[in-house]
Amino acid sequence: MSAVVVIGTQWGDEGKGKIVDYLAEKADVVVRYQGGNNAGHTVIVGGNEFKLHLLPSGILYNDKTCVIGNGVVIDPAVLIKEIENMQEKGIDTSNLRISNRAHVIMPYHRLLDAVEEEYRGDFKIGTTKRGIGPCYMDKNARSGIRIVDLLDEEEFSAKLERNLEAKNHLLKAVYNEEGFDFEAVKAEYLGYAEKLRPYVRDTSAVLYQAIGEGQKVLFEGAQATLLDLDHGTYPYVTSSHPIAGGACIGAGIGPSKISKVIGVVKAYTTRVGEGPFPTELLDETGEMIRKEGHEFGTTTGRPRRCGWLDACVVRYAGYVSGIDYMAITRLDILDKLKTLKICVGYKYKGEIINEFPASLKVLAEVEPVYEELTGWETDISGVRSYDELPVNARKYVERLSEVTGIQIGIVSVGPRRDQTIIIHEVF
Ligand code: IMP
């Protein structure tokens, strides 16, 4: 049995897309289990750049089954556009399976995401404004519309009518916004339903069968540990569960079926949106990392906040997800630095604290305890084996492994598939 979960250990944008794409080559099935088109993966194959928001990275291989699980929230217009874009580039999408239990992002979710953010003022979360949070809110309020409902005109019309009554009232009374027209939304969404219908399945059953047959299944997390609704830096989080356990709920598989968990760690730290970030660099080093790493959001284009590698974050991610191996990405971005710092602990009011703070007030006030390491000042993008890495690059990643207690499984030295050093195979 091999079912591998790949998750982000930091605040997202660790380069999971590249690691998933690499592992997908060996997998039979690739699964998305949470989030929606707030995620953005860039994968480079054969000189072509592909930006994926909803489709699992495995879509780029014609022979893989790709699953969008029940835990994902789907904006049908976005998904259809992504499917059509792939088809235009000659990529076969017939192996896509969409969960009948996934929830649908409606136009009022997108508008509510925008107006609620505005309403929060200084307390804004910095969401991607894709309607993700409001869609999960309806799911939890038990008023959401699922794919199975969308495919049934009668059921969809009834749910849409009830939802629009409530949302239009909320939009007008609280936010002074025009509501949505029932007939227009209904016609638009029923059009989407027909385009999506051929792909819709009970994906939990699809996965149960695949795992039972001994197929290799890869679960790709979107966002990351510190954006997890329960375990992240709440409230500056997304509304789903990017940690490894999220795969069980968001794909409908049992925890006993997961064989390995890979945590993707970017060799430095970035974050988009608001919230405390202890190792943030607001100086020219931060600027240099942003420039070298092209650290601008795939989904929103926003400049990402950059900082030193924070081993406290990675250690925390390690235990909330039971990470077996780390995949360290973008090590090459640090090639030019003379010295590097790793945060190995937090001091709060003069005392070392061992746990990752739940209180954002504490997290905002902690003082990072840094260790300074000498840089390698060599271009490592052509290195293909671990032993060929400069000794200082090895010291850097090995120190991270020591502090976090997690073994190194993969080191990535560039965006291409071949720029990947494998230390431990997982499939
Ligand atoms: P939402 O997911 O759009 O509700 O945004 C909530 C928070 O998660 C914001 O801070 C976003 O910037 C962040 N976020 C959502 N998706 C991603 C992602 O794929 N990478 C990094 N940050 C993300």
Residues whose N, C-alpha, C, O or C-beta is under 5 A from the ligand:
A	BS01	IMP	W11 G12 D13 N38 A39 G40 I125 G126 T127 T128 K129 I132 G133 Q223 L227 Y236 V237 T238 S239 V272 G273 E274
